[in-house]
Amino acid sequence: MTAGFAAVAGLLVVAGLVVGIGGLRRQWPPARQRPSATGSSWARWTRRPPGARGRRRDLILSASVLVGFAAAAVSGWVVAIVAAPLLALGLPYLLRLPQARDVHLLEGLDRWVRSLAATLATGRSVTDAIRMSRRTAPAVISAELAMLVTRLDSRWDTREALQRFADDLDSADADPVVAALMLAADRGAVGASATLGELAESIQDQLKGRRLIETERSKPYVVVRQVTIITMITLVGVFVLSPGFFSAYRSPVGQVVLSVLIVAYIGSLVLMRRRAKQPPRERILVAKGAHR
């Protein structure tokens, strides 16, 4: 086995990992339409985020590629050319706990429901209370609420507009709130304030449980981050103080073994992230004929 063959094999193994990570994702976010430009193909193929985040990612990628070439020149590890940018971009993502949308949504719903209950207690109708709540709406539901108010202003049927609002939120946690508003609208807001007050208390109880769950979910990530940082520092220290310790990885077989180790490590992080993601729960407020 020649050194060139081993280097190519190592690069192919790590490149295969990149493709594997993309394939493991449950759903790719829809690509936003952008005007034609020189960098449009690069942004489309690499899923480059817009604005400052995209520029920061490009900077990290460029720096990591240079580091990879420098490491390959110093150590003889050709696989570092691919491994360095892969680790620089992948580790921050993989070592970060997936954000739970339901907690932020419940917090927003709690504030919004309490605002509606206070407004309804003054004798306002459900539609008027919804319109008034738009000014102080939590950011997590502001866009969907703005669309709901637009539909109400366009003289949509209240029940149909609320159903579309629930579909826009697409959350099992929001469905009970929207269902309560539908019933209140049908009954002329009779008893709506008390009902929404009780619903807000129920949301608070759910929030306590969800926050506790999030705390427990974050603990494995804290441990993995600590282990990763300690391991990286140890490896760099040994490489600087005793470079002969890694001499075996300069051989063709060593390059392949190093590639397999990197793949196994990142693959375990991908698996942990997939396990940490919360599966979507079934909704109760689904329009007739809708396929979910």
N, C-alpha and C positions, 0 to 999 in steps of 0.2 A: 504494500500500500504506500503510495507516494505522498509526500507532504501536501502537494497541490490537491490530490484527490480528497484527502482528509479535510482540508480547509473548505473545499466546496461542499462536502457532505455536512460539515458543521453549519455552514451558512444555510443550506437547504433545510436542515432540521429546525433552526431558529425561525427561518422564514415561514416554515409550515406552522409554527406556533402562532405567528401573527394571523394567518388565515384561520386557524382553529379558534382563536379568540373571537374573531368576527363571526364565525359560524355558530358559536355558542350563545351569542346574544339572541334573546327571544324575539326582538323586533327592532329593526333599524329605524331611527327616526326619519320621517320624510324629509328629503332634501329640499331646502328652501330655494325658490327661484331667485336667481341673481342675474344681473345683466352680464352679458358676455364680456370677458376680460381675459388678460393673459393668464392670470392665476386661477381661472374658474375650474379648469380640469384638475389642478392640484387640490383645490378646496373640495371638489366633489369626490375625488378618489380617496382622500385622506380624512374626510369628514371634519374638515377644519372649521372650528367655531368662528363666528364673525367677530369683528371688532378687536378690542385689546386682547381678549383671550386667544384669538387666533394668532396675533402677532407674537404673543408670549410663547405660545406653543412652537411656532416656527423658530424662535430664538433658542428655545431649549433643544429642539431637534438639531439645529445647526451646530450648537456647542457640543452636544453629545456625539455627533458624527465625528467632529474633530478630536474629541477625547478618545473615541473608539480607534481612529487611525493612529493616534499617538500611542495608545496602549498596545496596539498590534505591532507597531514598530519597535517598542521597547521590550515587550515580553515575548513576541513571536506568536501571540494568540490571535490568529486571523479572525476567529469568531467574534472577537471584541468589536469589530467594525459594525456588526449587526446587533450584538448584545447590548452595547452601550446605549444607542438610541432607544432600543426596545425597553430597557430597564428604566431609562430616564423618563419616558412617557408613560410606561405601563405601571410602574410601582406606585406613583402618587394616586392613580385611579384605583388600583387593586387594593391598596392599603387604606382606602377611605370607605367608611361604612355607607352602604347605599341609603340615600335619604328616604325616609318614610313619608310619603305625601299625606297619608291619612292623619298623622299628628298635626301637621300644619293646617290641613283642611278642617279638622275638628276645632282647632283654636279659632280659625276664622269663622266657622259656623257658630261657635259659642258666642262670639262677640256680636255677630249679625242677628242671631235669634234674640238675644237680650235687647238689642236695639229695637227690633220689631215689636217685641212684647211691650216695651215702654211706650212706643208710639201708638200701638193698638189700644193701650189702656186709656188714651186720651179721647177715644171715640173715632179714630180714623178707620177708614176701610183698609182691607188687606192690600189692594193695589196702591192706594195712597201711601201706606206705610212702606211698601217696597220702593216706591219712587223716592221717598224722603231718605231711605237708608242708603241710597246710592252715593250720597256725598261722603259718608263716613264708612263706606264698605271696606272690609279687610282686603289687602292686596291679593290674597290667594283666590278670591272669588270676584274681584272687581270687574274683570273682563266679562265673565259670564253674567254677572248682575247687570252690567251696562247693556248687554244684548237683551236681557229679559225686559228691562225698562223700555228699550227701543221697541220691542214687540208689543208691549202693553200700550205704548203711545201710538202705535200703528193700528190700534183697535183689534188686536188678536184676542181670541177667547182666552180668558184668564187661565182656565185649566190647561188648555193647549200650550200656552206660553210657559206655564210652570213645568209642564212635561218636557218641553224642549230645554228649559233651564236645567232640569235634572239630567237630561241626556248630555248636555254640555259639560256638567260637572263630572258625570260618569263615575259616581262613587256610591258605594253601598251606605256610607255614613250620611250622605246628603239626602238620600231618598226619604227617610222618615221626616226630615224637616220640610221637604217639598210636599210630601203627602199631607202633612198637617196644615200647610198653607192652602192646599187645594180644598180640604174639608172646610177650613175657615172661610174661604172665599165663597163656597157654596152656601154656607149658613149665614152669610152677612156679617162675618167677624164675631159672631156671638161666642163668648167663652174662649176666643182665640188667644187673648193675652195670658190667661191662666194656663192654657195648653202649652203655649210656647215657653212659658216660665218653667213648667215641669220638664219640658223637652230639654231646656238648657241645663237643668240639673242633671239629667241623664247623660248629656254630652260631657259634663264635667266629670262624672264618674268614669265614663269611657276614657277620657283624657288621662286620668290618674293611672288607669291600667295600661294604656298605651305607652305612657312615659316610662313606666316601670319596665315594660318589655324592651323599649329602646335602650334603657340603661343596661339591661342584661345582654342585649345584642351587641352593644359596643365593647364589652369586656374582651371577647376573643380578638377583636381588632387591635385593642390596646396592647395585648400580649404579643400579637404577631408583629406589630410595628416595633416594639421594643426588641424583640428577637432579631428582626431584620437589621435594625440599626447597629446592634451589638455585633452581629455577624459581619456586616460590612466593615465596621471599624477594625475588627479583629483581622479580617482578610487583608485589608489595606496595610495594617501595621506589620503583619507577617511578611507581606510582599516587599515592603520597604526594608525591613530589618534582616530578613532572611529569604531573598529571592530564590535561592536554590531549592527551597521547599516545594515550589511549584514547577520545577524543571520538567517533571513528567508530562505536564500538560502542553509542552511545546512539541511533543512528538505527534505524529499523525493520529495515533490511537487516542492520545490524550486530548486532542482537539475534539474528537467525536465524543469522548466521555464528558468533557466540559459542556458541550452543547446539550447532551442528554440531561445533565444536572440542572442546567439553566431552564430547560423545557419542563422538567419535573417540578422545579420550584415555582415557576410562574403558573404552571398548570394547577398546582395545589391552591394558589391564591385565586385563580379563576373559579375553581370549584367552591372555595369558601365564599366567594362573593355571590355565586349563584344560590348557594344554600341560605345566605343571609337575606336574599330578596323575598319580600312578602308576596305571595301569590294574590292576584285580584280576587275579591270576594264577589259572590253573586249578588246582583242588585234585586230589589223587590219592586221597584217602580219602573217597569219597562212598558213602553207603548205597545199596543196590540199590533201583532204582525212584525214586530222588530225581531231580528235574528241576532243573538249575541253569542 
